[in-house]
Amino acid sequence: MTKKKNELWEWTKALLIAVALAAVIRYFLFAPIVVDGLSMMPTLKDQDRMIVNKFSYEIGVPKRFDIIVFHAPEGKDYIKRVIGLPGDTLEYKDDILYINGKAYKEPYLDEYKKQVEDGPLTGSFTLEEKIGRKTVPKGELFVMGDNRRFSKDSRHIGTVPLSKVIGKTSVVYWPLKDAHIVTVKGQ
């Protein structure tokens, strides 16, 4: 009888440790997210399932062109691409991104640019026109979806405070046939 109680207690401890470990990993390190909508097409598709690396920004600012997940003003989590970092000036002119006066290539947009026949994929604008400032504020990011015509991003909701960033995402794990690592492409 004592042997059975010991065995049951050992299994219970193992299960409790496994649940606690899973909770810690999910809360502090990694979490699943489902892409909701078409704003990141063609890079990400609606209903793609991804892993968010929450640990990636605990010690620093995201890199330009990283794909991040953040808490948006509407109480939802958005997934967008980092375009502007704190202190950057931004401008789009003739479908070309200029950061601090330098033109940047965005190869992740090439597929969509080829399909557009009625004007530019990304309409011309300056940062000042969108957020009322000449530079991205300290501690904030300017983000955009890859599907520029159909993305609610910093052009509409303003810059994103770093404190609202959940983490970086780059692994699509579902659907299995589309599983891949999203590489950061840009100049």
TIFIVEX-354292 format. One record per atom (N, C-alpha, C): residue in three letters; x, y, z. Coordinates in steps of 0.05 Angstrom, whole numbers, plus 32768, in hexadecimal, padded with zeros to 4 digits. Layout:
residues N
ALAXYZ...
***
This chain:
residues 187
MET80117FE88000MET800080008000MET801180198000THR8026801A8010THR803880318012THR804780357FF7LYS804E801F7FEALYS805C80217FD0LYS8049802F7FBCLYS802F80287FBCLYS801C80347FA9LYS801980527FAFLYS801880597FC9LYS801580767FD0LYS802E80857FC7ASN8046807A7FCBASN805E80867FC2ASN805E808B7FA4GLU805680767F95GLU805680787F78GLU8042808D7F6FLEU802A808E7F7BLEU801680A27F75LEU802180BE7F7ATRP802E80C17F91TRP803A80DB7F99TRP804F80E47F85GLU806080D17F7CGLU807580D87F68GLU806980E17F4ETRP805480D37F45TRP804780DB7F2CTRP803A80F67F2FTHR802E80FB7F46THR802181157F4BTHR8036812B7F4BLYS804C81277F58LYS8062813B7F58LYS806C81407F3BALA8070812B7F2CALA807A812E7F11ALA8066813E7F00LEU804D81387F03LEU803881477EF4LEU803781647EFCLEU8038816A7F16LEU803881867F1FLEU805081957F15ILE806881887F15ILE808081957F0BILE807D819B7EEDALA807381887EDEALA806F818B7EC1ALA805C81A27EBCVAL804681A47ECAVAL803281BA7EC6VAL803F81D57ECDALA804E81D67EE3ALA805B81EF7EECALA806F81F77ED7LEU807F81E57ECDLEU809381EB7EB9LEU808681F57E9FALA807181E87E96ALA806281F17E7EALA8058820D7E82ALA804D82137E9AALA8042822E7E9FALA805882437E9EVAL806F823D7EAAVAL808582507EABVAL808F82557E8EILE809282407E7FILE809C82437E63ILE808882537E53ARG806E824D7E55ARG805A825C7E46ARG805882797E4ETYR8059827E7E68TYR805582997E72TYR806E82AB7E6DPHE808682A07E71PHE809E82B07E70PHE80AF82AD7E57LEU80AD82977E49LEU80C082927E33LEU80B382907E18PHE80A0827E7E14PHE809482797DFAPHE807682777DFCALA806782807DE8ALA804A827D7DE8ALA804182797DCBPRO802B826B7DC7PRO802082687DACPRO800F82817DA5ILE800E82877D8CILE7FFC829D7D82ILE7FF182947D67VAL7FD9829D7D62VAL7FCC82977D48VAL7FCA82B17D39VAL7FD482B17D20VAL7FD282C97D0FVAL7FB582CC7D08ASP7FAA82E47D0EASP7F8E82EA7D09ASP7F8B83007CF4GLY7F8682F87CDCGLY7F82830B7CC6GLY7F98830A7CB1LEU7F96831D7C9FLEU7FA8831C7C87LEU7FBD83327C87SER7FC183407C9ESER7FD283577C9ESER7FF083507C9AMET7FF883387C9EMET801483307C9AMET8019831F7C82MET8004831D7C70MET8008830F7C57MET801D831D7C47PRO802D83117C37PRO802F82F47C31PRO804182E67C45THR804E82F47C57THR806082E77C6ATHR805282D47C7CLEU803C82DC7C88LEU802C82CB7C99LEU800F82CA7C8FLYS800382B37C92LYS7FE782AF7C89LYS7FD482AF7CA0ASP7FBB82B67C9BASP7FA682B47CAFASP7FA582987CBBGLN7FA482967CD5GLN7FA3827D7CE4GLN7FBD826E7CE6ASP7FD382797CDCASP7FEE826D7CE2ASP7FF1826D7D00ARG7FFD82587D0AARG800282567D27ARG802082597D2AMET8028826A7D3EMET804482717D41MET804B82707D5FILE806582707D63ILE807082717D7EILE807B828D7D83VAL807382997D99VAL807E82B37DA1VAL809482AF7DB5ASN80AB82BA7DAFASN80C282B97DC2ASN80C082D17DD4LYS80B682CD7DECLYS80B282E47DFELYS80CD82ED7E0APHE80E082DC7E0BPHE80FA82E27E18PHE810B82F47E06SER810582F57DECSER811783027DD9SER811B831F7DDETYR8108832D7DEBTYR810B834A7DEFTYR810E83527E0CGLU8113833F7E1DGLU811683467E39GLU812F83577E3EILE814383547E2CILE815C83627E30ILE816283767E19GLY814F837D7E08GLY815683907DF3GLY813F83977DE1VAL814583A87DCFVAL813183B27DBBVAL8130839F7DA4PRO8118839B7D99PRO8116838A7D80PRO812883967D6ALYS812E83857D57LYS813E838D7D40LYS812A83967D2AARG813483A77D18ARG812483AF7D01ARG811D83967CF0PHE810483957CE8PHE80F983807CD7PHE80F183677CE7ASP80F683667D01ASP80EC83507D11ASP80CE834F7D10ILE80C283387D13ILE80A583367D15ILE809F83327D32ILE808E83447D3DILE808983447D59ILE806B83417D5FVAL8065833A7D77VAL804983397D81VAL8048834D7D98PHE8032835D7D98PHE802F83727DACPHE801283757DB4HIS800E83817DCBHIS7FF383877DD4HIS7FEB83A17DC7ALA7FD683A07DB6ALA7FCC83B87DA7ALA7FB883C77DB9PRO7FB383E07DB1PRO7FA083F07DC1PRO7F8483E47DC4GLU7F7B83D47DB1GLU7F6083C97DB2GLU7F5E83B17DC5GLY7F7383AB7DD3GLY7F7283947DE5GLY7F78837A7DD7LYS7F81837B7DBELYS7F8883637DAFLYS7FA683627DADASP7FB0834B7DA6ASP7FCD83487DA0ASP7FD083497D81TYR7FE2835A7D78TYR7FE8835D7D5CTYR800383517D56ILE800683497D3DILE8020833F7D33ILE802783507D1BLYS803E835D7D1DLYS804783707D08LYS8066836F7D06ARG8070837D7CF2ARG808C837F7CEDARG809783997CF7VAL80AE83987D05VAL80BB83B17D0FVAL80C883BF7CF7ILE80BF83D87CF3ILE80CA83E97CDEILE80DC83FF7CE9GLY80D2840D7CFDGLY80E184237D09GLY80E8841E7D26LEU810184237D2DLEU810B84217D48LEU810C843D7D55PRO810F843E7D6FPRO811084587D7DPRO8125846A7D71GLY811D84837D6BGLY812F84977D60GLY813084977D41ASP812484847D34ASP812484837D16ASP811184987D0BTHR811984A27CF3THR810684B17CE2THR80FD849D7CCDLEU80E4849F7CC4LEU80D9848D7CB1LEU80CA849C7C9BGLU80CC84917C83GLU80BD849C7C6DGLU80B984867C58TYR80A184857C4CTYR809C84757C35TYR809784877C1ELYS80A684837C08LYS80A384937BF0LYS80A684817BD8ASP809284827BC7ASP809284717BAFASP809684537BB5ASP8089844A7BCBASP808A842E7BD3ASP80A684257BDDILE80B684387BE6ILE80D184327BF1ILE80D2843D7C0DLEU80DD842C7C1FLEU80E084337C3BLEU80FB84427C3FTYR80F984597C4CTYR811184687C53TYR8112846B7C71ILE812884617C7DILE812C84647C99ILE814584757C9DASN8142848A7CACASN8158849D7CB1ASN816584A67C96GLY815484A97C82GLY815D84B37C68GLY8168849D7C55LYS816B84857C5FLYS8176846F7C4FLYS8160845D7C44ALA816184567C2BALA814D84447C1FALA815384277C28TYR813D84197C2FTYR814083FD7C38TYR812F83EB7C26LYS813B83D47C20LYS812C83C07C10LYS811B83B07C23GLU810483A87C1AGLU80F283977C29GLU80EA837F7C18PRO80FC836B7C16PRO80F783557C04PRO80DE83457C0BTYR80D583467C24TYR80BD83387C2CTYR80A483447C1FLEU80A6835B7C13LEU808F83687C05LEU809083647BE7ASP80A583597BDCASP80A883567BBFASP809183487BB2GLU808783327BBEGLU807183237BB3GLU805883347BAFTYR805183437BC4TYR803983547BC2TYR803D836C7BB0LYS805583787BAFLYS805A838E7B9DLYS805583877B80LYS805D836E7B79LYS805983657B5DLYS803B83627B56GLN802A835C7B6AGLN800E83587B65GLN7FFE83727B64VAL800983887B6FVAL7FFA83A17B70VAL7FFC83AF7B55GLU7FE483B67B4BGLU7FE383C37B31GLU7FD983E07B32ASP7FCD83E77B48ASP7FBF84017B4AASP7FCC84147B5EGLY7FE784167B5DGLY7FF584287B6FGLY800884197B81PRO801584277B94PRO8029841A7BA5PRO801C84087BB9LEU802B83F47BC3LEU802283E37BD8LEU802083F37BF2THR803584037BF7THR803684147C0FTHR803484317C06GLY801E843E7C0EGLY801B845A7C07GLY8030846B7C14SER803784817C06SER804B84937C10SER804284A17C2APHE805484A47C3DPHE804E84B27C56PHE806884B97C64THR806784CB7C76THR807E84D17C88THR807584C97CA4LEU808884C47CB5LEU808284BE7CD1LEU807284D47CDEGLU807A84ED7CD9GLU806C85047CE5GLU804F85057CDCGLU804984FD7CC4GLU802D84FC7CBBGLU801C84E77CCALYS802984D27CD2LYS801B84BC7CDFLYS801984BE7CFDILE802F84C77D0AILE802E84C87D28ILE803384E47D33GLY803884F87D22GLY803C85137D2BGLY805785187D37ARG806A85077D31ARG8086850A7D3BARG809985047D24LYS80B085107D25LYS80C4850B7D10LYS80D384F17D14THR80D584E87D2DTHR80E484CF7D33THR80D284BC7D43VAL80D884A37D42VAL80CB848F7D53VAL80D384957D70PRO80BF84987D82PRO80C684A07D9DPRO80D7848B7DABLYS80E784947DBFLYS80F784837DCFLYS80E5846E7DDDGLY80EE84557DDCGLY80DE843F7DE9GLY80C684367DD9GLU80C5843D7DC0GLU80AE84357DAFGLU80B8842B7D94LEU80A6841D7D86LEU80AC84127D6BLEU8097841A7D57PHE809E841C7D3EPHE808B84207D28PHE808984067D1AVAL807183FA7D19VAL806D83E07D0DVAL805983E17CF6MET805D83CE7CE3MET804A83CC7CCDMET804683AF7CC6GLY802E83A97CBBGLY8029838F7CB0GLY8034838D7C94ASP803A83757C8BASP804583727C70ASP803083767C5BASN801783727C60ASN800183777C4EASN7FF983947C51ARG800983A67C47ARG800883C27C4DARG7FED83CF7C48ARG7FDF83C67C34ARG7FC583D37C2FARG7FAF83CA7C43PHE7FB383B47C50PHE7F9E83A97C61PHE7FA983A37C7DSER7FB983B57C88SER7FC583B07CA2SER7FBF83C87CB5LYS7FB483C27CCCLYS7FB183D77CE0LYS7FCA83D67CF1ASP7FDB83EB7CEEASP7FF583EB7CFAASP7FFC84067D05SER8015840D7D08SER801D84277D14SER8013843E7D03ARG800D843B7CEAARG800284507CDAARG7FE684587CE5HIS7FD984457CF3HIS7FBE844A7CFDHIS7FBD844B7D1CILE7FCC843B7D29ILE7FCB84397D47ILE7FE284477D55GLY7FF584527D45GLY800C84607D51GLY8022844C7D57THR803784577D64THR804E84467D6ATHR804784337D82VAL8056841E7D84VAL8052840A7D99VAL8067840C7DAFPRO805E84117DC7PRO807284127DDDPRO807F83F67DE1LEU809983F77DE6LEU80A883DE7DEBLEU809B83CD7E01SER808F83DB7E14SER808283CD7E2BSER806A83BC7E22LYS805F83C17E0ALYS804883B27DFFLYS8051839A7DEEVAL806B83987DE8VAL807583827DD8VAL807683687DE8ILE806983547DDEILE806983397DEBILE8082832A7DE4GLY808A832B7DCAGLY80A1831D7DC1GLY80A4831B7DA3LYS80B8830E7D9BLYS80BE830A7D7ELYS80B282EF7D76THR80AA82EE7D5DTHR80A182D47D52THR80AD82CE7D37SER80B582B67D33SER80C182AF7D1ASER80BC82927D12VAL80AE82837D22VAL80AA82667D1CVAL808C82617D18VAL808582597CFFVAL806A82507CF9VAL806B82327CFCTYR805A82277D0ETYR8059820B7D13TYR804081FD7D09TRP802C820D7D01TRP801382017CF7TRP800682137CE3PRO7FFB820A7CCEPRO7FF881EE7CC6PRO801481E27CBFLEU801681C97CC5LEU802F81BA7CC3LEU803C81BD7CA7LYS802B81BC7C92LYS803681BE7C77LYS804381D97C71ASP803C81EE7C81ASP804782087C7EASP805B820F7C94ALA806281FC7CA5ALA807582027CBBALA808F820C7CB0HIS809982227CBCHIS80B3822D7CB3HIS80BC82427CC7ILE80D5824B7CC3ILE80DF82617CD3ILE80DE827A7CC1VAL80D2828F7CCBVAL80D182A87CBCVAL80EB82B77CC0THR80F982BB7CAATHR811282C97CADTHR810E82E77CABVAL811F82F67CB8VAL811D83137CB8VAL812B831C7C9FLYS811C83277C8CLYS812883307C73LYS8126834E7C71GLY813A835A7C69GLY813B83777C66GLY8158837F7C64GLN815D83987C62GLN817983A07C5EGLN818783A47C78
***
